[in-house]
Amino acid sequence: MQCSRPPIVKSSRSRPLHTLTLATTVLALAACSGPAPPPVDAGVPVDVASVVKKSVPENIAAVGTVEPIDSVAVKSLVDGQLLASHVRDGDEVEKGTLLFKIDPRPAQAALAQAEAALAKDSAARDLAKAQLDRYEPVATKGYISADQMQQYRTTYAAAAASVKVDQANVDAAKLTLGYTDIYAPISGRAGRILVQPGNLVKANDTQPLLTINRLTPIYVTFAVPGQYVDRVRAAQSNDAPEVAAGGEGITGQIDGELAFVDNAVDPATNTVKLRAKFANADERLWPGEFVNITLTLGRDDNALVVPDAAVKAGPKGSYVFVVKADRSVEQRTVSVARSVNGETMIVQGLAAGDTVVTDGQSRLVNGSKVKISGAPK
């Protein structure tokens, strides 16, 4: 519509003419404006994602404690003074490595005494044997009495028995002397040395000299709810369930295998203890550490998954908003199986290729128009 400029009216009476001019301008502009255009419905801005098919693992999450596969508290087996320590705090030791030396002189003296007693009783035995051999032919001819001959036999038997006792004492003394050198019973990493050289140690004392932990391989002990016992045992019979460890301070994910399932469910907690074995060649797992454990019992192939953000909880259960071809949304109830790594597995209610809303659901109702921000994820 074309509008001409309103005419300017001149008059010597300024105030009435100004009023007339303003009224004329308003009427002309009103005639030019016409009806206002209807507002454009841009829709509610939302983020969306596509429903996809993929393999979804069946995982159980737990918190586990790292334990050494072997742990030995090294103690002395004899009393004495600790002379030397051949290991330092935190050393990596091999089985058979000399760790400590205890003063051997008391054990050496006891060995010498036992060997002397053995030599003395051996001589007495030899003498008794010689007398028995000398008088036995004479006794057969009746030149000595049977009682006297029996005494010779008894003397020899007692001397022979004394020699056996002395030999046992010598062996025990040698064993005690060997205990004065303490060797590593296993290969592993030594802890802090708890008794320093110069101190007196007692046999099998309550405090060990040090503790050695074997770190490669290593165990992680954890517990899962008792209702999973059948699933865990079924997974064991088919194939060793996958176990992964991770957590704060651990770089990446460490893979292992399930090594042990306890033979009973703890009635106090309704959990069953499990143990996983890890190679731990790089020693990323350390005894006493808490780690996050993921136990994989199986996988569902061709499962339908959506991002966790797409699924909302309502009074009738879980639901999603599905974007239709005309950019309107449909609120649809879905059945959820489980959530894994930020994705929810849908059992019923969706089909592969459907587009669901992942952000902006709070402003939507059934049938709302939407404006998609970016491409579906």
SULTAUR-V869932 format. One record per backbone hydrogen bond with DSSP energy under -0.5 kcal/mol. NH is the residue of the N-H (numbers start at 0). CO is the residue of the C=O. Records with the same first field share a line. If there is no record, write none. Layout:
NH->CO  CO
This chain:
8->6
9->7
13->11
16->12
17->13
18->14
19->15
20->16
21->17
22->18
23->19
24->20
25->21
26->22
27->23
28->24
29->25
30->26
31->27
32->28
33->29
41->39
43->368
45->370
46->358
48->355
50->353
51->304
53->302
55->299
57->297
58->56
59->294
61->292
63->290
64->220
65->288
66->218
68->213  216
69->213
71->211
73->71  209
79->200
81->198
82->80  100
83->100
85->98
89->190
90->87
92->90  187
95->183
96->93
98->181
99->181
100->83
101->179
102->80
107->103
108->104
109->105
110->106
111->107
112->108
113->109
114->110
115->111
116->112
117->113
118->114
119->115
120->116
121->117
122->118
123->119
124->120
125->121
126->122
127->123
128->124
129->125
130->126
131->127
132->128
133->129
134->130
135->131
136->132
137->133
138->134
139->135
140->136  137
141->138
142->137
148->144
149->145
150->146
151->147
152->148
153->149
154->150
155->151
156->152
157->153
158->154
159->155
160->156
161->157
162->158
163->159
164->160
165->161
166->162
167->163
168->164
169->165
170->166
171->167
172->168
173->169
174->170
175->171
176->172
177->173
178->174
179->176
180->177
181->99  179
182->180
183->96
187->92
188->212
189->90
190->210
193->208
194->208
197->81
198->195
200->79
203->75
204->201
207->205
208->73
209->73
211->71
212->188
213->69
214->212
216->277
217->277
218->66
219->275
220->64
221->273
223->271
225->269
227->224
228->225
231->227
232->228
233->229
234->230
235->231
236->232
237->233
238->234
241->295
242->255
243->293
244->253
245->291
249->246
250->248
251->249
253->244
254->252
255->242
256->276
257->240
258->274
259->274
261->272
265->270
266->264
268->265
269->265
270->265
271->223
273->221
274->259
275->219
276->256
277->217
282->279
287->65
288->285
290->63
291->245
292->61  290
293->243
294->59  292
295->241  293
296->57  294
297->57
299->55
300->298
302->53  299
303->345
304->51
305->343
307->341
309->306
310->307
311->318
313->316
316->313
318->311
319->331
321->319  329
322->354
323->321  327
326->323
328->367
329->321
331->319  329
333->317
334->347
335->333
336->344
337->344
339->342
342->339
343->305
344->337
345->303  343
346->334
347->334
352->50
353->350
354->322
355->48  353
356->320
357->46
358->46
362->359
363->360
366->328
367->364
369->326
370->43
372->45
373->371
376->47
